[in-house]
Amino acid sequence: MPWWGWLLLVLATPFLVCLAWLAWALCLLAAVWIAWVPRGRHALIVYSASPIWQGYCEATLLPAVGSRAAVLNWSERRRWGWSLPVLLFNAFAGSSEFNPIAIVFRRWRWPERYRFYRPFGAFKHGRPEEVERLVGKLVADLDALSPRRGRTNA
């Protein structure tokens, strides 16, 4: 291969990697649209056993979303194995401020992420407003997607 062929290959590699990731992400979204959305599941919630947010997540957030979300506990990640929720988390949560996080899936749209890490920073200092606002927005968005499914009386 001539020198310019190697140069072209090196320059094209980042584009090819991005293209491969996009194809993988679209396959995962198609799986969600086929397997989850028709059954009223529109979200993935990931949280951990942090003393700052575990109690709030388990007492308020998880009951509010009910069966409309798959749930992963980051503290138990060594036991996760391979599943659609794990693959979705790895593909869409990102590498920072990913715990706690809610990822909402709408048909034919890119997922929306609700990052709770920073709001819980204020929460631990006695300012719960941002967490409550974000939970309210998440629940309202899920209600708009599946208004009669998965709600628990909390």
N, C-alpha and C positions, 0 to 999 in steps of 0.2 A: 504494500500500500504506500502511495506517495506521502510525503510529509504533510501535505495539505489535507489528505484524507484523515490522518490522525488528528490534526487540528480540528477538523470538522466534527469528528467523533467526540472529542473532548468538549467542544462547544455545545453539541447537541445533547449530551448526557443529562444535564439538569432538566432540559425540556422533556426528555423521554421519561425520566423519573417522575416528574410532575404529572405527565400524561398517564403513567401507570397508576399512580396514587389516585388520580381522578376517576379512572375506570374502576378501581377497587371500591372507592367511596360510592360511586353510582350503583354498583352491584349490591352493596350493603343497604343503600336506601331502597332499592327495588325490593330487597328481602323484607324490609320494614313495611313498605307499602302493601306487600302481598300478605305477610304473616301477622303483622300487628294491627295496622290501621283498621282493617275490616272488623277486627274484634274489639275495637275501642281502646287499644293501647297506643298511646301517642308519645310517651316520654320514657326517658331513662334517668333515674336518680342515682347519684353516687355520693355517699357520705362516709364518714369513718367514726371510730370510737373516740373522737376528740371530746374532752370534757367541755369544750366551748360550745359545740353544736350537736353532739349526739342526742342529748335529751330533747332539744327543740325539734330536731329532725324526726325523732321517733314519736314525739307527742303531738306535733302540729303538722309538719310538712307531709310525712307519709300518710297519715289518715286523710289529709285534705286531697291528695291525689288518688288515693285508693288503688284500684286495679288498673287505672289508666297509665301506670308507670311500672316498668321493671326496675328493680332496686339492686344495687351492688354496694357492699360494704368494703371500702378501700382497705380497712384493717384486716380483712379476710382474703386479700388478693392472691395469696399463695395457694388458696384452694379454689380459685375461680375456674380454672380449666379453660376450655374453648366453648364459647356460646355466642349467640348473636349479641346479647348485651355487652359482653366483654369486647367483642370486635368493634361494636359501635363506640364504646368508650375509647378504645385505642385510636380509632379513626377520627373522632370528632371532638374529644375533650380538650385536646391540646396538651402542651407540656408545662403550663403554669396556671396557677389558680384553678385547678381542676377538681378540687375537693373542698367543700361540697359543690356539686354542679347538678343542674337539671338540663337535659337536652330534649327539646321538643321536636317531634317529627310531624310535618304536614305533607300531605300528598303533593307531589310535583314541586316541592320547594326544598331549599337547603335547610338543614336543621338550625334551630335557634338555641343558643346556649344561655343559660341563666347561671352566672357565676356568683356563688354565695360567699366566697372566701373573704373578700374585703368587707362586705356588709357584716359578717360575723366578727370582724375586727372591732367595729363600732359596737356591736351587740355585747361583746365581753366587757365593754366599758360602760354599760348601762344605757346604750342607745339602740333600742331594737327597731326603730322606725324603718331603716333601710331594708332589713331582713323581712319585716312584715310587708313592706311595699313590694318587694320582689316575689315573695310567696303569693301575695294577692294577685300580682300580674300573671304569675305562672298558673294559678288556679283558674283565673278568668280566661286565659288562653286555652287551657284544657277544657273548660266548660264550653267554650265556643266550638271546640272540635268534637266533643262528645258530651252533650249537655245532660243526658240521662243515664250515663253509664259510669259505673265504678265509684260513685260518691258514697262515702260512709258518713254516718251522722256523728260528726265530731264536734 
